[in-house]
Amino acid sequence: MGYSFIAVALMNLHSKVPFLRYFVVAFGVTVGIYKILSALGYVKLPLSSPLREKSNMILEKATSPLQQLL
C-alpha cells in the first residue's frame, strides 16, 4: 500500500516537472553502467554509509540478549 502511494506521488511529480524524465533516464543508465562495470570488476567504489553503520549498531543492541549488571 505504501509503495502505491509513493508511486502515485512520483507519477504526479513526473507530470509537473518536465525535465524530470531526462534525469530519471540518465540516472537509470548511469546506475546500469555502474552495475555492469562493477560486476565485471572494472569499478570498485567503496560505499561507506555512517547511517548504515549506526542502524546496524542499533539493530545489534536491540536483538542481543540483555546483559545483567552484577
Contact map, one row per residue, 1 for C-alpha under 8 A:
1111100000000000000000000000000000000000000000000000000000000000000000
1111110000000000000000000000000000000000000000000000000000000000000000
1111111000000000000000000000000000000000000000000000000000000000000000
1111111100000000000000000000000000000000000000000000000000000000000000
1111111110000000000000000000000000000000000000000000000000000000000000
0111111111000000000000000000000000000000000000000000000000000000000000
0011111111100000000000000000000000000000000000000000000000000000000000
0001111111110000000000000000000000000000000000000000000000000000000000
0000111111111000000000000000000000000000000000000000000000000000000000
0000011111111100000000000000000000000000000000000000000000000000000000
0000001111111110000000000000000000000000000000000000000000000000000000
0000000111111111000000000000000000000000000000000000000000000000000000
0000000011111111100000000000000000000000000000000000000000000000000000
0000000001111111110110000000000000000000000000000000000000000000000000
0000000000111111110000000000000000000000000000000000000000000000000000
0000000000011111110000000000000000000000000000000000000000000000000000
0000000000001111111100000000000000000000000000000000000000000000000000
0000000000000111111110000000000000000000000000000000000000000000000000
0000000000000000111111100000000000000000000000000000000000000000000000
0000000000000100111111110000000000000000000000000000000000000000000000
0000000000000100011111111000000000000000000000000000000000000000000000
0000000000000000001111111100000000000000000000000000000000000000000000
0000000000000000001111111110000000000000000000000000000000000000000000
0000000000000000000111111111000000000000000000000000000000000000000000
0000000000000000000011111111100000000000000000000000000000000000000000
0000000000000000000001111111110000000000000000000000000000000000000000
0000000000000000000000111111111000000000000000000000000000000000000000
0000000000000000000000011111111100000000000000000000000000000000000000
0000000000000000000000001111111110000000000000000000000000000000000000
0000000000000000000000000111111111000000000000000000000000000000000000
0000000000000000000000000011111111100000000000000000000000000000000000
0000000000000000000000000001111111110000000000000000000000000000000000
0000000000000000000000000000111111111000000000000000000000000000000000
0000000000000000000000000000011111111100001000000000000000000000000000
0000000000000000000000000000001111111110000000000000000000000000000000
0000000000000000000000000000000111111111000000000000000000000000000000
0000000000000000000000000000000011111111111000000000000000000000000000
0000000000000000000000000000000001111111111100000000000000000000000000
0000000000000000000000000000000000111111110000000000000000000000000000
0000000000000000000000000000000000011111111000000000000000000000000000
0000000000000000000000000000000000001111111100000000000000000000000000
0000000000000000000000000000000000001111111100000000000000000000000000
0000000000000000000000000000000001001101111110000000000000000000000000
0000000000000000000000000000000000000100111111000000000000000000000000
0000000000000000000000000000000000000000001111100000000000000000000000
0000000000000000000000000000000000000000000111110000000000000000000000
0000000000000000000000000000000000000000000011111000000000000000000000
0000000000000000000000000000000000000000000001111100000000000000000000
0000000000000000000000000000000000000000000000111111100000000000000000
0000000000000000000000000000000000000000000000011111110000000000000000
0000000000000000000000000000000000000000000000001111111000000000000000
0000000000000000000000000000000000000000000000001111111100000000000000
0000000000000000000000000000000000000000000000001111111110000000000000
0000000000000000000000000000000000000000000000000111111111000000000000
0000000000000000000000000000000000000000000000000011111111100000000000
0000000000000000000000000000000000000000000000000001111111110000000000
0000000000000000000000000000000000000000000000000000111111111000000000
0000000000000000000000000000000000000000000000000000011111111100000000
0000000000000000000000000000000000000000000000000000001111111110000000
0000000000000000000000000000000000000000000000000000000111111111000000
0000000000000000000000000000000000000000000000000000000011111111000000
0000000000000000000000000000000000000000000000000000000001111111000000
0000000000000000000000000000000000000000000000000000000000111111100000
0000000000000000000000000000000000000000000000000000000000011111110000
0000000000000000000000000000000000000000000000000000000000000011111000
0000000000000000000000000000000000000000000000000000000000000001111100
0000000000000000000000000000000000000000000000000000000000000000111110
0000000000000000000000000000000000000000000000000000000000000000011111
0000000000000000000000000000000000000000000000000000000000000000001111
0000000000000000000000000000000000000000000000000000000000000000000111
